[in-house]
Amino acid sequence: MQAIDLLVAPRWIVPIEPAGVVLQNHALVVDKGRILALLPLAEATAQYAPRETLTLASHVVMPGLVNAHTHAAMTLLRGIADDLPLMDWLQNHIWPAEGAHVSRQFCVDGVKLAAAELIRGGVTTANDMYFFPDASAEGFTAAGMRSVVNLITLDFPTAWAADADDYIRKGLDVRDALHGNPLVTTIFGPHAPYTVSDAPLRKIRTLANELGIGIHMHVHETAGEVAMAEGQTGMRPWQRLKELELLGPDFVAVHMTQLTDQEIAEAAELGVHVAHCPESNLKLASGFCPVDKLLKAGVNVCIGTDGAASNNDLDLFGELKTAALLAKAVAGDAQALPAHAALHMATLAGARALMLDEQIGSLVAGKQADFIAVDLGALNTQPVYNVLSHLAYAVNSQQVTDVFVAGKPLLKGSVLTTLSIDEVLAKANEWALKIKP
């Protein structure tokens, strides 16, 4: 028998690939941080001698969730400004608070708070756009999570950088410093069309081509943003980005609530990915992303929470439920975004958008052993007729009991193994006393 590190034997396995499949009496075989096999339990126990066996009688095992868009450190600003439209919220509340308080230590502490919440909710990978990207990498790595760290760019000065050139230069330095970290990749993060001018966007496109990394940007978040751009430039932001040749299969457009049919067709033709953040869009009254139309056009749509300052949580199971329900209402079609498609958005679609789909996003032999266990034995998920339906519509994040990244446990038996909740909460309370408006 072949010795292995771990054999996981749950009641059900949802591998995501093939789509819609639910396996029973199967085992996940893990060795050296990767998935070695996924096969019937009897075969697994006959072939492998595990150093550890994890038996989960009432659980479903599935890939770790991929949060395709968040601002993790902003968790320290949770609830600081609510019930406001985007630009009022941003310009009159968030930016002033960030100007007064954001520092490297703010980002490290905020990311650790976010990471604890994300892990507890089954997220194993986060695509994070914020200042001090080196701090984001430090916080996520300390937590054992996989992260895609944005090399953020703005035209105006912040605590992180002085101008667009400075952001880009510092971002490239961060990228170089992170070389060799197996848990961190990088992506360019120009904030939005209304905060980044043409010259730095051209420079980012050139660098992205040279370095082979992607671009991640807020695009068409509100009708006001689009109208403002049309008044200033005579064109919609999408058209401007297209003319700058920014759009392509390495581009992740966040929000996309204001789209024409032509823009949807162009997104599909250009291979642009869309990161859908339904709860933030609803709370800020930003609009509705036409998810059903995008999917039918062939666009890869993934899902993110946005930051806790506008959501106000990082619960991706809650987010995918909202996404599924909202898609049906917007399309006027109860069959729009069915359960298996919503789960795909929260896993493999996010991995694909972040150029990580060969490593994560589904339970396939050879991929990284990033997986989670969800207990369906709770009152709200009984009886179990349809596992996929329960995962999309009935599960809450507190039912996640085990989280593994590269075969290492970050949550075991509902207990965090890499972060101290007491320490994380103490830091959060320290910042609350400083920031309290």
C-alpha positions as CSV (number, residue, x, y, z in Angstrom):
1,M,0.0,0.0,0.0
2,Q,1.2,3.5,-0.8
3,A,1.7,5.8,2.2
4,I,0.0,9.2,1.9
5,D,-0.5,12.2,4.1
6,L,-4.3,12.4,4.3
7,L,-7.4,10.5,3.3
8,V,-10.7,12.4,3.6
9,A,-13.8,10.3,3.8
10,P,-17.0,12.5,3.8
11,R,-20.6,11.6,3.1
12,W,-20.5,13.6,-0.2
13,I,-17.9,15.1,-2.4
14,V,-18.7,17.9,-4.9
15,P,-15.7,18.2,-7.2
16,I,-17.2,21.1,-9.3
17,E,-15.7,19.3,-12.3
18,P,-17.6,17.7,-13.9
19,A,-20.4,20.2,-13.5
20,G,-23.3,19.2,-11.2
21,V,-21.7,16.0,-10.0
22,V,-22.2,14.8,-6.4
23,L,-20.2,11.7,-5.3
24,Q,-21.1,9.4,-2.4
25,N,-18.9,6.9,-0.7
26,H,-15.8,8.4,-2.2
27,A,-12.5,9.6,-0.7
28,L,-10.2,12.5,-1.4
29,V,-6.6,11.3,-1.4
30,V,-4.0,14.0,-0.4
31,D,-0.2,13.8,-0.4
32,K,2.5,16.4,-0.4
33,G,-0.1,19.3,-0.6
34,R,-1.8,18.0,-3.7
35,I,-4.8,15.9,-4.6
36,L,-3.4,12.5,-5.5
37,A,-6.8,10.9,-6.4
38,L,-10.5,11.1,-6.0
39,L,-12.0,7.6,-6.0
40,P,-14.5,5.2,-4.3
41,L,-13.8,4.8,-0.6
42,A,-13.3,1.0,-0.8
43,E,-10.6,1.5,-3.5
44,A,-8.9,4.2,-1.6
45,T,-8.6,2.2,1.6
46,A,-7.3,-0.8,-0.4
47,Q,-4.6,1.3,-2.2
48,Y,-3.4,3.8,0.3
49,A,-2.1,3.9,3.9
50,P,-2.8,7.4,5.2
51,R,-0.9,9.0,8.1
52,E,-4.2,10.7,8.9
53,T,-7.8,9.9,8.1
54,L,-10.5,12.5,8.3
55,T,-14.0,10.9,8.5
56,L,-16.9,13.3,8.1
57,A,-20.2,11.4,8.4
58,S,-22.6,14.3,7.7
59,H,-20.4,16.5,5.6
60,V,-19.8,17.5,2.0
61,V,-16.3,18.2,0.8
62,M,-15.8,20.7,-2.0
63,P,-13.1,23.0,-3.3
64,G,-12.2,26.0,-1.2
65,L,-14.2,29.1,-2.2
66,V,-12.4,31.8,-4.2
67,N,-13.3,35.4,-3.2
68,A,-12.6,37.1,-6.6
69,H,-12.8,40.7,-5.3
70,T,-12.2,42.1,-1.8
71,H,-10.5,44.9,0.1
72,A,-9.5,42.9,3.1
73,A,-8.0,45.5,5.4
74,M,-11.2,47.6,5.1
75,T,-12.7,45.1,7.5
76,L,-11.4,47.5,10.1
77,L,-13.8,50.1,8.6
78,R,-16.9,47.8,8.8
79,G,-20.0,49.8,9.6
80,I,-18.2,53.2,9.6
81,A,-20.6,54.6,6.9
82,D,-23.8,52.9,5.9
83,D,-26.9,53.5,3.8
84,L,-25.2,55.9,1.4
85,P,-24.7,55.9,-2.4
86,L,-21.3,55.0,-3.7
87,M,-19.7,58.4,-4.3
88,D,-20.9,59.9,-1.1
89,W,-19.8,56.8,0.8
90,L,-16.4,56.9,-0.9
91,Q,-15.5,60.5,-1.1
92,N,-17.0,61.9,2.1
93,H,-16.5,59.0,4.5
94,I,-14.2,56.2,3.3
95,W,-11.4,58.2,1.7
96,P,-11.2,60.6,4.7
97,A,-11.1,57.7,7.1
98,E,-8.4,56.0,5.1
99,G,-6.4,59.2,4.9
100,A,-6.5,59.5,8.6
101,H,-5.7,55.9,9.6
102,V,-4.3,53.7,6.9
103,S,-0.8,52.5,7.5
104,R,1.1,49.4,6.9
105,Q,0.2,48.1,10.4
106,F,-3.5,49.0,9.7
107,C,-3.3,46.7,6.7
108,V,-1.6,43.8,8.4
109,D,-4.1,43.8,11.3
110,G,-7.1,44.4,9.0
111,V,-6.0,41.5,6.7
112,K,-5.6,39.1,9.6
113,L,-9.1,40.0,10.9
114,A,-10.5,39.5,7.3
115,A,-8.5,36.2,6.9
116,A,-10.0,34.8,10.1
117,E,-13.5,35.6,8.8
118,L,-12.8,34.3,5.3
119,I,-11.3,31.0,6.5
120,R,-14.2,30.5,9.0
121,G,-16.5,30.9,6.0
122,G,-14.7,28.4,3.7
123,V,-12.7,30.9,1.6
124,T,-9.2,29.6,0.7
125,T,-8.2,32.2,-1.9
126,A,-8.8,36.0,-1.9
127,N,-8.1,38.5,-4.7
128,D,-7.3,41.6,-2.6
129,M,-7.1,45.2,-3.8
130,Y,-5.8,47.6,-1.2
131,F,-2.9,49.8,-0.2
132,F,0.4,48.3,1.2
133,P,0.0,45.1,-0.9
134,D,3.1,43.7,0.9
135,A,1.1,43.9,4.1
136,S,-1.7,42.0,2.5
137,A,0.7,39.3,1.4
138,E,2.1,39.1,4.9
139,G,-1.3,38.8,6.6
140,F,-2.7,36.2,4.2
141,T,0.5,34.2,4.3
142,A,0.5,34.2,8.1
143,A,-3.0,32.8,8.0
144,G,-2.0,30.1,5.5
145,M,-4.4,31.4,2.8
146,R,-3.8,31.7,-0.9
147,S,-3.9,35.3,-2.1
148,V,-3.8,37.3,-5.3
149,V,-2.2,40.6,-4.2
150,N,-3.1,43.7,-6.3
151,L,-0.5,46.1,-7.4
152,I,-2.9,49.0,-6.8
153,T,-2.6,52.2,-8.8
154,L,-4.3,55.6,-8.4
155,D,-3.5,59.1,-9.8
156,F,-3.6,60.7,-6.4
157,P,-1.4,60.3,-3.3
158,T,-2.1,58.1,-0.3
159,A,-0.1,56.7,2.6
160,W,1.2,54.0,0.2
161,A,2.4,56.1,-2.8
162,A,2.7,59.6,-4.2
163,D,1.4,59.3,-7.8
164,A,0.7,56.7,-10.5
165,D,4.3,56.1,-11.3
166,D,5.2,55.6,-7.7
167,Y,2.3,53.1,-7.2
168,I,3.6,51.1,-10.2
169,R,7.2,51.2,-9.1
170,K,6.4,50.2,-5.6
171,G,4.0,47.5,-6.9
172,L,6.7,46.0,-9.0
173,D,9.1,46.0,-6.0
174,V,6.4,44.1,-4.0
175,R,6.0,41.6,-6.9
176,D,9.8,41.0,-6.9
177,A,9.9,40.6,-3.1
178,L,7.1,38.0,-3.2
179,H,8.8,35.8,-5.8
180,G,9.0,32.3,-4.6
181,N,6.1,32.6,-2.1
182,P,3.9,29.6,-3.1
183,L,0.7,31.1,-1.7
184,V,0.9,34.5,-3.3
185,T,0.5,35.7,-6.9
186,T,0.2,39.3,-8.1
187,I,-2.2,41.2,-10.4
188,F,-2.2,44.8,-11.5
189,G,-4.9,46.7,-9.7
190,P,-5.7,50.1,-11.3
191,H,-8.6,51.2,-9.1
192,A,-11.2,52.5,-11.6
193,P,-11.5,54.5,-14.8
194,Y,-12.3,57.6,-12.8
195,T,-9.2,57.4,-10.6
196,V,-6.6,56.4,-13.1
197,S,-5.6,58.4,-16.2
198,D,-4.6,57.1,-19.7
199,A,-0.8,57.2,-19.3
200,P,-0.6,54.8,-16.3
201,L,-3.2,52.5,-17.9
202,R,-1.1,52.2,-21.0
203,K,2.0,51.5,-18.9
204,I,0.1,48.8,-16.9
205,R,-1.0,47.1,-20.2
206,T,2.6,47.0,-21.4
207,L,3.9,45.6,-18.1
208,A,1.1,43.1,-17.9
209,N,2.0,41.8,-21.4
210,E,5.7,41.7,-20.5
211,L,5.2,40.0,-17.1
212,G,2.3,37.7,-17.9
213,I,0.1,38.9,-15.1
214,G,-3.5,40.1,-15.1
215,I,-5.3,43.4,-14.6
216,H,-8.2,43.8,-12.1
217,M,-10.3,47.0,-12.0
218,H,-13.7,48.4,-10.9
219,V,-15.6,49.0,-14.1
220,H,-19.1,50.4,-14.7
221,E,-20.0,50.2,-11.1
222,T,-22.8,52.8,-11.2
223,A,-24.8,54.8,-13.7
224,G,-23.3,57.9,-12.2
225,E,-19.8,56.8,-13.0
226,V,-20.8,56.1,-16.6
227,A,-22.6,59.4,-17.0
228,M,-19.7,61.3,-15.5
229,A,-17.2,59.7,-18.0
230,E,-19.5,60.4,-20.9
231,G,-19.7,64.1,-19.8
232,Q,-15.9,64.4,-19.4
233,T,-14.6,62.3,-22.3
234,G,-17.6,61.8,-24.6
235,M,-17.4,58.0,-24.2
236,R,-18.4,55.3,-21.8
237,P,-15.5,53.9,-19.6
238,W,-15.7,50.5,-21.3
239,Q,-15.1,52.1,-24.7
240,R,-12.1,54.1,-23.3
241,L,-10.6,50.9,-21.8
242,K,-11.1,49.1,-25.1
243,E,-9.4,51.9,-27.0
244,L,-6.5,51.7,-24.6
245,E,-6.3,48.0,-25.3
246,L,-6.7,47.2,-21.6
247,L,-9.4,44.7,-22.2
248,G,-8.6,41.0,-22.8
249,P,-8.5,37.5,-21.4
250,D,-6.2,38.7,-18.6
251,F,-8.7,41.5,-17.5
252,V,-11.1,41.1,-14.5
253,A,-13.8,43.7,-14.6
254,V,-15.5,44.2,-11.2
255,H,-19.2,45.1,-10.7
256,M,-20.3,45.7,-14.3
257,T,-23.8,46.8,-13.4
258,Q,-24.3,49.2,-16.4
259,L,-23.9,47.2,-19.6
260,T,-25.3,47.4,-23.1
261,D,-25.9,44.3,-25.1
262,Q,-23.0,45.3,-27.3
263,E,-20.7,45.6,-24.3
264,I,-21.8,42.2,-23.1
265,A,-21.0,40.8,-26.6
266,E,-17.6,42.5,-26.6
267,A,-16.8,41.2,-23.1
268,A,-17.4,37.7,-24.4
269,E,-15.4,38.3,-27.6
270,L,-12.4,39.8,-25.8
271,G,-12.4,37.1,-23.1
272,V,-12.9,39.6,-20.2
273,H,-13.8,38.1,-16.8
274,V,-16.5,39.7,-14.6
275,A,-16.3,39.7,-10.8
276,H,-19.8,40.0,-9.5
277,C,-20.4,41.6,-6.0
278,P,-24.1,41.5,-5.6
279,E,-24.5,42.4,-1.9
280,S,-22.2,45.5,-2.1
281,N,-24.0,46.6,-5.3
282,L,-27.4,46.2,-3.6
283,K,-26.3,48.0,-0.4
284,L,-24.9,51.0,-2.3
285,A,-27.8,50.9,-4.8
286,S,-25.2,50.7,-7.6
287,G,-27.3,48.6,-9.9
288,F,-27.7,45.0,-11.1
289,C,-25.0,43.0,-13.0
290,P,-26.8,41.2,-15.9
291,V,-25.3,37.8,-14.9
292,D,-27.7,35.7,-16.9
293,K,-27.0,37.6,-20.1
294,L,-23.2,37.5,-19.5
295,L,-23.2,33.8,-18.9
296,K,-25.4,33.1,-22.0
297,A,-22.9,35.2,-24.0
298,G,-20.1,33.0,-22.8
299,V,-18.5,35.4,-20.3
300,N,-16.7,33.9,-17.3
301,V,-18.5,35.4,-14.2
302,C,-17.0,34.9,-10.8
303,I,-18.1,36.2,-7.4
304,G,-16.6,38.5,-4.7
305,T,-17.7,40.0,-1.5
306,D,-16.2,43.4,-2.0
307,G,-14.9,44.9,1.2
308,A,-16.6,44.6,4.6
309,A,-17.1,48.4,4.6
310,S,-19.7,48.1,1.9
311,N,-21.1,44.6,2.3
312,N,-20.8,44.4,5.5
313,D,-19.4,40.8,5.8
314,L,-17.1,38.5,3.9
315,D,-19.5,35.6,3.8
316,L,-19.1,34.0,0.3
317,F,-21.7,31.4,0.9
318,G,-24.2,34.2,1.6
319,E,-22.9,36.0,-1.4
320,L,-23.4,33.1,-3.8
321,K,-26.9,32.7,-2.5
322,T,-27.6,36.4,-3.1
323,A,-26.1,36.1,-6.6
324,A,-28.3,33.1,-7.5
325,L,-31.5,34.7,-6.2
326,L,-30.7,38.1,-7.8
327,A,-29.9,36.6,-11.1
328,K,-33.3,35.0,-11.3
329,A,-35.1,38.3,-10.4
330,V,-33.1,40.4,-12.9
331,A,-33.6,37.9,-15.7
332,G,-37.2,37.2,-14.8
333,D,-36.4,33.5,-15.0
334,A,-36.4,31.1,-12.1
335,Q,-33.9,28.9,-14.0
336,A,-31.3,31.6,-14.3
337,L,-28.1,30.8,-12.4
338,P,-29.0,27.4,-10.9
339,A,-27.3,26.0,-7.8
340,H,-24.5,24.2,-9.6
341,A,-23.6,27.3,-11.6
342,A,-23.6,29.5,-8.5
343,L,-21.1,27.1,-6.9
344,H,-19.0,27.2,-10.0
345,M,-18.9,31.0,-9.9
346,A,-17.6,30.8,-6.3
347,T,-14.9,28.3,-7.1
348,L,-13.6,27.4,-10.5
349,A,-14.8,30.6,-12.3
350,G,-12.8,32.7,-9.7
351,A,-9.8,30.5,-10.1
352,R,-10.0,30.9,-13.9
353,A,-10.3,34.7,-13.7
354,L,-7.2,34.8,-11.5
355,M,-5.2,32.5,-13.8
356,L,-5.1,29.8,-11.0
357,D,-7.5,27.3,-12.5
358,E,-4.8,24.8,-13.3
359,Q,-4.0,24.7,-9.5
360,I,-7.2,25.3,-7.6
361,G,-11.0,25.6,-8.0
362,S,-12.0,22.0,-8.4
363,L,-11.1,18.7,-6.9
364,V,-9.0,17.1,-9.6
365,A,-6.0,14.9,-9.3
366,G,-2.8,16.9,-9.6
367,K,-4.3,20.2,-8.3
368,Q,-3.5,21.8,-5.0
369,A,-5.3,20.3,-2.0
370,D,-7.4,23.4,-1.3
371,F,-10.7,22.1,0.0
372,I,-13.3,22.6,2.7
373,A,-15.8,20.5,4.6
374,V,-19.4,21.7,5.2
375,D,-21.6,20.0,7.8
376,L,-25.1,19.4,6.4
377,G,-26.3,17.8,9.7
378,A,-27.6,21.2,11.0
379,L,-31.4,21.9,11.3
380,N,-31.3,24.3,8.4
381,T,-29.9,21.7,6.0
382,Q,-32.1,18.8,6.9
383,P,-33.4,16.7,5.2
384,V,-30.9,16.4,2.4
385,Y,-32.6,15.8,-1.0
386,N,-30.2,17.8,-3.1
387,V,-26.7,18.6,-1.9
388,L,-26.0,21.3,-4.5
389,S,-29.3,23.1,-3.6
390,H,-28.4,23.1,0.1
391,L,-24.9,24.5,-0.6
392,A,-26.3,27.3,-2.7
393,Y,-29.5,28.1,-0.8
394,A,-29.5,26.8,2.7
395,V,-25.9,26.6,4.1
396,N,-24.5,29.3,6.3
397,S,-20.8,29.9,6.8
398,Q,-20.9,28.6,10.3
399,Q,-21.4,25.1,8.9
400,V,-17.9,25.1,7.5
401,T,-15.9,22.9,9.9
402,D,-12.6,22.2,8.1
403,V,-10.5,24.2,5.7
404,F,-7.3,23.1,4.0
405,V,-4.9,24.9,1.8
406,A,-2.1,22.9,0.0
407,G,-3.0,20.0,2.3
408,K,-2.5,22.1,5.5
409,P,-5.4,22.7,7.9
410,L,-6.4,26.3,8.5
411,L,-9.6,25.3,10.3
412,K,-10.0,22.0,12.0
413,G,-13.2,20.9,13.8
414,S,-14.4,24.6,13.5
415,V,-11.2,25.8,15.3
416,L,-8.8,28.2,13.6
417,T,-5.3,26.7,13.5
418,T,-3.2,29.5,12.1
419,L,-4.6,32.6,13.7
420,S,-5.5,33.4,17.3
421,I,-9.0,34.8,17.5
422,D,-8.2,36.5,20.8
423,E,-5.2,38.3,19.2
424,V,-7.1,39.3,16.1
425,L,-10.0,40.7,18.1
426,A,-7.7,42.6,20.4
427,K,-6.1,44.3,17.4
428,A,-9.5,45.1,16.0
429,N,-10.6,46.7,19.2
430,E,-7.4,48.8,19.4
431,W,-8.2,50.1,15.9
432,A,-11.8,50.7,16.8
433,L,-10.8,53.0,19.6
434,K,-8.5,55.0,17.3
435,I,-11.0,55.2,14.4
436,K,-14.4,55.6,16.1
437,P,-16.0,58.6,14.4
